[in-house]
Amino acid sequence: MDSYFSQKNSFTEINKHLFETCMLTALFISAKYYEKDSRGPTAKDIEMISQSKYRSKEIISMESQMLRALNWDLMIKTPADYVDLFINQGVLFSND
């Protein structure tokens, strides 16, 4: 979500509904990205959980907008990713 808003290059005021839709969509994309073994939530699940406040069409449309704005580049490395890599490679140990 942070990456998406930083790509917008606009500091115009965003209404609450758009912000919350973006937030739910970011969680939706993240769940799809990280859930490898189990079934993640669908857009319909989000609509049902939000009691139809956020429609599945809105979520899917926002997902498309966000992915296009980010050029489908979802791999943003954090320091924690590098620490995990070094621990798995034996360079660092979990008690370091």
C-alpha positions in Angstrom: 0.0 0.0 0.0 2.9 2.4 0.8 4.6 1.6 -2.5 1.3 2.2 -4.4 0.7 5.6 -2.7 4.3 6.7 -3.2 3.9 5.9 -7.0 0.9 8.1 -7.2 3.0 11.3 -7.1 0.0 13.1 -5.9 -0.6 14.6 -2.5 -4.3 15.2 -3.0 -6.6 14.2 -0.2 -7.9 10.6 -0.4 -11.4 9.9 0.9 -11.8 7.2 3.6 -13.6 4.7 1.3 -10.8 4.8 -1.3 -8.1 4.4 1.4 -9.9 1.5 3.1 -10.4 -0.2 -0.3 -6.7 0.2 -1.0 -5.9 -1.2 2.4 -8.1 -4.3 1.9 -6.7 -4.8 -1.6 -3.1 -4.6 -0.4 -4.0 -7.4 2.2 -5.8 -9.3 -0.6 -2.7 -9.1 -2.8 -0.4 -10.0 0.1 -2.5 -13.1 1.0 -2.4 -14.3 -2.6 1.3 -13.7 -2.8 2.2 -15.5 0.5 -0.4 -18.3 0.7 1.3 -21.1 -1.1 -0.2 -24.2 0.5 -3.7 -23.1 1.5 -6.5 -21.2 0.0 -6.4 -17.4 0.6 -9.4 -15.2 0.8 -11.2 -14.3 -2.4 -12.7 -10.9 -3.3 -16.1 -12.4 -2.5 -14.8 -13.4 0.9 -13.8 -9.8 1.5 -17.1 -8.5 0.4 -18.9 -10.9 2.7 -16.7 -10.0 5.7 -17.2 -6.3 5.1 -20.9 -6.9 4.9 -20.9 -5.6 1.3 -19.4 -2.3 2.2 -16.6 -3.1 -0.2 -17.7 -4.9 -3.4 -15.7 -7.6 -5.0 -15.6 -5.6 -8.2 -14.0 -2.7 -6.3 -11.4 -4.9 -4.9 -10.5 -6.5 -8.2 -10.4 -3.1 -9.9 -8.2 -1.7 -7.2 -6.0 -4.8 -7.4 -5.5 -4.1 -11.2 -4.7 -0.4 -10.6 -2.2 -1.2 -7.8 -0.4 -3.9 -9.8 -0.2 -1.7 -12.9 1.1 1.3 -10.8 3.8 -1.0 -9.3 4.7 -2.6 -12.7 3.9 -5.9 -11.1 7.0 -5.6 -9.0 6.0 -7.0 -5.6 9.5 -8.2 -4.4 10.6 -5.5 -2.1 13.5 -6.7 0.1 13.6 -5.7 3.7 16.5 -6.1 6.1 14.6 -9.0 7.7 14.7 -10.8 4.4 18.5 -10.6 4.3 18.8 -11.7 7.9 16.6 -14.7 7.1 18.7 -15.5 4.0 22.0 -15.3 6.0 20.6 -17.6 8.8 19.5 -20.1 6.1 22.9 -20.0 4.5 24.8 -20.6 7.8 26.4 -17.1 7.8 24.5 -16.1 10.8 23.0 -18.2 13.5 19.7 -17.7 15.3 21.5 -16.8 18.6 23.6 -14.1 16.9 
